[in-house]
Amino acid sequence: MIIFKSINTLVKEVNFKAEIGFVPTMGSLHKGHISLIKTSKKKCKKTVVSIFVNPSQFNKKNDYRKYPRNLHKDLLILKKLKVDFVLIPPINDVFKSKKNMKIPINFKLKILCAKFRPGHFEGVLGVINEFLKKIKSKYIFLGEKDFQQAYIINNFIKKKFKTKVIICKTIRDKNFLPFSSRNIHLNKKEILKSSFVSKSLRKFFILIKNNFKNKNKVVDYKKLLKKNNINLEYLEIRNKINLSSRYNQKNFKIFVAYYIRNVRLIDNF
């Protein structure tokens, strides 16, 4: 495993004409990240994993400061996985100027998380753009848990780069909660509370699959979550192909964002 602290050095040392897979992360690695890396290793000859906590995608400075960081543990995980290359760049290596830190998104996409986290996806696209301008990987691997993010990145990359986006399924723990770096902030009681959200939405998804009229029960499920002291930000059903509010029994997807204490969590089915 070779560790690089400069994107330019990585580009000089790695032959990107080969089948290279790229897994961008913000560190604090968990089983969801591990699944992405394993998928890349199976599909590609070499894999690059980046660890970069991107300041431009945090719409709250306190959230950026509190984001979990454990580089030593991350490197041990990556070494065990036999990752080929690890990129750990400083901020000034990724962004040469502040104007590159954000890329505007279409107003139609300012829904779900984009509505409640203004500037978040603009910051995500900013860092992805800076990475892919130099890291000419054949594939980039993203998780389905961050569905809206993967959708926005995929549409952006298709128009600008040759890199192909591979979206991998959500990995869940024994409580059915999707793995997230933020889960580390939850205690056992709060994990069970979050698990209740995911299990409830899974039931709701099955109800709609069995009878499309059950989509109208979205109000009931909002009440159910609030009754169980879930600080709900949004619970919406949308078209998984284009994220519009027009959907049918074959293309619908349920999206949720909520807070447990001051920890923001998301899920989708």
C-alpha positions as CSV (number, residue, x, y, z in Angstrom):
1,M,0.0,0.0,0.0
2,I,1.4,3.3,-1.1
3,I,0.3,6.5,0.7
4,F,0.3,9.8,-1.2
5,K,-0.3,13.3,0.3
6,S,-0.3,15.1,-3.1
7,I,-2.7,14.5,-6.0
8,N,0.0,15.5,-8.5
9,T,2.5,12.9,-7.1
10,L,-0.2,10.2,-7.2
11,V,-0.9,11.0,-10.9
12,K,2.8,10.9,-11.7
13,E,3.3,7.5,-10.0
14,V,0.1,5.7,-11.0
15,N,-0.6,4.4,-14.5
16,F,-4.2,5.6,-15.0
17,K,-4.4,3.9,-18.4
18,A,-4.9,0.7,-16.5
19,E,-8.3,-0.2,-15.0
20,I,-8.2,1.9,-11.9
21,G,-11.0,2.1,-9.4
22,F,-11.5,5.2,-7.2
23,V,-13.3,5.2,-3.8
24,P,-13.5,8.7,-2.4
25,T,-14.1,8.8,1.4
26,M,-14.0,11.3,4.3
27,G,-12.4,8.6,6.4
28,S,-13.8,7.1,9.6
29,L,-14.2,4.0,7.5
30,H,-16.9,1.4,8.2
31,K,-18.4,-1.7,6.6
32,G,-20.1,0.4,3.9
33,H,-16.8,1.8,2.8
34,I,-15.2,-1.6,3.0
35,S,-17.9,-3.0,0.7
36,L,-17.1,-0.2,-1.9
37,I,-13.4,-1.0,-1.7
38,K,-13.9,-4.7,-2.1
39,T,-16.2,-4.1,-5.1
40,S,-13.5,-1.9,-6.7
41,K,-10.8,-4.5,-6.0
42,K,-12.9,-7.2,-7.7
43,K,-13.7,-5.1,-10.8
44,C,-10.4,-3.2,-11.2
45,K,-6.7,-4.0,-11.4
46,K,-5.8,-1.3,-8.9
47,T,-7.7,0.8,-6.4
48,V,-7.2,4.3,-5.1
49,V,-8.9,5.3,-1.8
50,S,-9.0,9.0,-0.8
51,I,-9.4,10.2,2.7
52,F,-10.4,13.9,2.7
53,V,-12.8,15.6,5.0
54,N,-14.1,18.2,2.5
55,P,-14.9,21.5,4.3
56,S,-16.9,22.9,1.3
57,Q,-19.7,20.3,1.8
58,F,-20.5,21.2,5.4
59,N,-23.1,23.9,5.7
60,K,-22.3,24.1,9.5
61,K,-18.8,24.8,10.7
62,N,-19.5,22.9,13.9
63,D,-20.5,19.8,12.0
64,Y,-17.2,20.0,10.1
65,R,-15.2,20.2,13.4
66,K,-17.1,17.4,15.0
67,Y,-16.9,15.0,12.0
68,P,-15.3,11.8,13.2
69,R,-11.7,11.4,12.3
70,N,-9.5,8.4,12.9
71,L,-6.7,8.2,10.4
72,H,-4.6,5.6,12.2
73,K,-7.5,3.2,12.3
74,D,-8.4,3.9,8.7
75,L,-4.9,3.1,7.5
76,L,-4.9,-0.2,9.4
77,I,-8.2,-1.1,7.7
78,L,-6.9,-0.1,4.2
79,K,-3.7,-2.1,4.8
80,K,-5.6,-5.2,5.8
81,L,-7.7,-4.8,2.6
82,K,-4.5,-4.6,0.6
83,V,-5.6,-1.3,-1.0
84,D,-3.0,-0.3,-3.7
85,F,-3.0,3.5,-3.2
86,V,-4.2,5.9,-0.5
87,L,-4.6,9.6,-1.1
88,I,-4.6,11.9,2.0
89,P,-4.3,15.4,0.6
90,P,-4.3,18.7,2.5
91,I,-7.0,21.3,1.7
92,N,-4.7,23.5,-0.3
93,D,-3.6,20.6,-2.5
94,V,-7.3,19.9,-3.5
95,F,-8.5,23.4,-3.8
96,K,-6.2,26.0,-5.3
97,S,-8.7,28.7,-4.9
98,K,-12.0,29.2,-3.1
99,K,-14.0,29.6,-6.3
100,N,-13.3,26.0,-7.1
101,M,-14.8,24.8,-3.9
102,K,-18.4,24.7,-5.0
103,I,-20.2,23.9,-8.3
104,P,-23.9,25.0,-8.7
105,I,-26.6,22.4,-9.0
106,N,-29.8,22.7,-10.9
107,F,-32.6,24.3,-8.9
108,K,-34.8,21.2,-9.6
109,L,-32.4,19.2,-7.5
110,K,-32.7,21.5,-4.5
111,I,-35.0,19.0,-2.8
112,L,-34.6,16.4,0.0
113,C,-31.1,16.9,1.6
114,A,-30.2,19.8,-0.8
115,K,-33.2,21.8,0.5
116,F,-32.1,21.4,4.2
117,R,-28.4,21.5,3.6
118,P,-27.9,24.5,1.3
119,G,-24.5,24.4,-0.4
120,H,-23.8,20.7,0.6
121,F,-24.0,19.1,-2.8
122,E,-22.3,22.1,-4.4
123,G,-19.4,21.4,-2.2
124,V,-19.5,17.6,-3.0
125,L,-19.4,18.4,-6.7
126,G,-16.5,20.8,-6.1
127,V,-14.3,18.2,-4.6
128,I,-15.3,15.4,-7.1
129,N,-14.5,17.8,-9.9
130,E,-11.0,18.6,-8.5
131,F,-10.3,14.9,-8.0
132,L,-11.4,13.7,-11.4
133,K,-9.7,16.5,-13.3
134,K,-6.4,14.7,-12.4
135,I,-7.4,11.2,-11.2
136,K,-8.4,9.7,-14.5
137,S,-9.9,6.5,-13.0
138,K,-12.0,4.2,-15.1
139,Y,-14.6,3.8,-12.3
140,I,-15.7,5.6,-9.2
141,F,-17.6,3.7,-6.5
142,L,-20.4,5.4,-4.5
143,G,-22.9,4.1,-1.9
144,E,-26.6,3.9,-2.4
145,K,-27.2,5.1,1.2
146,D,-26.4,8.6,-0.1
147,F,-28.8,8.1,-3.0
148,Q,-29.3,11.8,-3.9
149,Q,-25.6,12.5,-3.7
150,A,-24.8,9.5,-6.0
151,Y,-27.5,10.7,-8.4
152,I,-26.2,14.2,-8.6
153,I,-22.5,13.1,-8.9
154,N,-23.5,10.6,-11.6
155,N,-25.3,13.2,-13.7
156,F,-22.4,15.6,-13.3
157,I,-19.7,13.1,-14.2
158,K,-21.6,11.8,-17.3
159,K,-21.4,15.3,-18.8
160,K,-17.8,16.1,-18.0
161,F,-15.6,13.0,-17.5
162,K,-15.1,9.5,-18.9
163,T,-15.1,7.9,-15.5
164,K,-18.0,5.5,-15.0
165,V,-20.0,5.7,-11.7
166,I,-20.7,2.4,-10.0
167,I,-23.4,2.7,-7.3
168,C,-23.2,-0.1,-4.6
169,K,-26.0,-1.3,-2.3
170,T,-26.4,0.0,1.2
171,I,-24.7,-2.1,3.9
172,R,-26.6,-2.4,7.2
173,D,-25.7,-3.5,10.7
174,K,-27.5,-6.2,12.8
175,N,-30.1,-3.6,13.8
176,F,-30.9,-2.8,10.2
177,L,-29.3,0.6,10.5
178,P,-27.2,1.7,7.5
179,F,-23.6,2.1,8.3
180,S,-22.5,5.7,8.6
181,S,-19.5,7.5,10.0
182,R,-21.9,9.5,12.2
183,N,-23.2,6.4,13.9
184,I,-20.2,6.6,16.2
185,H,-21.9,9.5,18.0
186,L,-24.9,7.4,18.9
187,N,-25.3,5.4,22.2
188,K,-27.0,2.0,22.3
189,K,-30.5,3.5,23.0
190,E,-30.1,5.9,20.1
191,I,-29.0,3.2,17.8
192,L,-32.2,1.2,18.6
193,K,-34.2,4.4,18.0
194,S,-32.6,4.9,14.6
195,S,-33.1,1.2,13.9
196,F,-36.9,1.7,14.5
197,V,-36.9,4.4,11.7
198,S,-35.2,2.1,9.2
199,K,-37.4,-0.9,10.0
200,S,-40.6,1.3,9.9
201,L,-39.6,2.6,6.4
202,R,-38.9,-0.9,5.2
203,K,-42.4,-2.0,6.2
204,F,-43.8,1.1,4.5
205,F,-41.9,0.2,1.3
206,I,-43.3,-3.3,1.3
207,L,-46.8,-2.0,1.9
208,I,-46.6,0.2,-1.2
209,K,-45.1,-2.6,-3.2
210,N,-48.0,-4.8,-2.3
211,N,-50.7,-2.1,-2.8
212,F,-49.8,1.2,-4.4
213,K,-52.7,2.9,-2.6
214,N,-50.7,2.6,0.6
215,K,-48.4,5.5,-0.6
216,N,-51.1,7.7,1.0
217,K,-50.1,6.4,4.4
218,V,-47.0,8.6,4.3
219,V,-48.8,11.0,6.7
220,D,-49.4,8.1,9.1
221,Y,-45.7,7.2,9.1
222,K,-44.7,10.8,9.7
223,K,-47.0,10.7,12.8
224,L,-45.6,7.4,13.9
225,L,-42.0,8.6,13.8
226,K,-42.8,11.8,15.6
227,K,-44.8,9.9,18.2
228,N,-41.6,7.9,18.9
229,N,-39.7,11.2,19.5
230,I,-37.9,11.2,16.1
231,N,-37.0,14.7,15.1
232,L,-38.1,14.3,11.4
233,E,-36.6,16.6,8.8
234,Y,-38.3,15.1,5.9
235,L,-40.0,11.8,4.8
236,E,-40.8,11.8,1.1
237,I,-41.6,9.4,-1.7
238,R,-40.0,10.2,-5.1
239,N,-39.1,8.8,-8.5
240,K,-35.8,7.0,-8.1
241,I,-34.9,7.5,-11.8
242,N,-35.1,11.3,-11.8
243,L,-36.0,12.3,-8.2
244,S,-39.2,13.9,-9.3
245,S,-42.4,13.8,-7.3
246,R,-44.1,11.8,-10.1
247,Y,-43.6,8.1,-9.5
248,N,-45.3,4.7,-9.9
249,Q,-45.3,1.3,-8.2
250,K,-42.1,0.3,-10.1
251,N,-39.9,3.4,-9.7
252,F,-40.8,4.8,-6.3
253,K,-38.3,5.3,-3.5
254,I,-38.8,6.5,0.1
255,F,-36.3,9.0,1.5
256,V,-35.9,10.1,5.1
257,A,-33.7,12.5,7.1
258,Y,-34.0,13.0,10.8
259,Y,-32.1,13.9,13.9
260,I,-31.3,11.8,17.0
261,R,-30.2,14.4,19.5
262,N,-27.9,16.6,17.3
263,V,-26.8,13.7,14.9
264,R,-28.3,13.9,11.4
265,L,-29.1,10.6,9.8
266,I,-30.5,9.6,6.4
267,D,-31.9,6.4,4.8
268,N,-33.8,5.3,1.8
269,F,-35.7,2.2,0.5
